[in-house]
């Protein structure tokens, strides 16, 4: 039995046509993503090999924040990856990072090759850093697709603030709703999320996941007493992520049609989830309010023309 191994990206030869450099750079990143996925799939198909995506029946999914959210959360103590570590310990659950494949991929220094390939396109160091981060997300999105398709039964998330450009929305959620093994997510019936995704819209399904995450976190906060406690801080920070992401995202999402709204209402009634959408999560938390530093900045009024 051979040890599982993922090779680092190979050195790349520049294209003969400089006008195609951006296209070739993205191709290089996506080809590495597919190589990683195929390497894992080959290992999974080997009955005598290591279970490279071995997991428990309870998994934690995390993602984000989006770039826009990230620009506004400098005051926040923890990001979603750190939250997911705490959640995995609390629930005795598995994360993708805990798998053999995740540990192997985490150990590969992707920054040097990705920085090298992207530097000619992004001379500004800050923009290069963002581009490299996106390249990481592209590669991890491939293994995330595989993870979301495994035979776990229960999931919890740390995805508030993830946004449309992050791994959970782009890569995991479409697979998750097709996964027949998953029964509950954030303590609600997974079938509600499936129906919301298929009958209403992917964004409403993502919103349902986020609201159920906040509701689950609020119940834990309430059990810890009154603020300030770690549970309340966790709730308020997740809500801050969510509110900033919604402000950024909703303007670009088409309004639901009358038929979509009717289907959404039917789903919420069928699964007893109307309360999730009846008020904002801050209204749920009354009489407690978030600290001022976690309140999104007030948008300036447009100047008269």
Secondary structure by P-SEA (a helix, b strand, c coil): cccbbbbccccccccccccaaaaaaaaaaaaaaaaaaaaaaaaaaccccccccccccbbbbbbcccaaaaaccccccccaaaaaaaaaaaaccccccccaaaaaaaaccaaaaaaaaaccccccaaaaaaaaaaaaaaaaaaaaaaaaacccccccccccccccccccccccaaaaaacccccccccccaaaaaaaaccccaaaaaaaaaaaaaaaaaaaaaaacccccaaaaaaaaaaaaaaaaaaacccccccccaaaaaaaaaaaaaacccccccccccccccccccccccccccccccccc
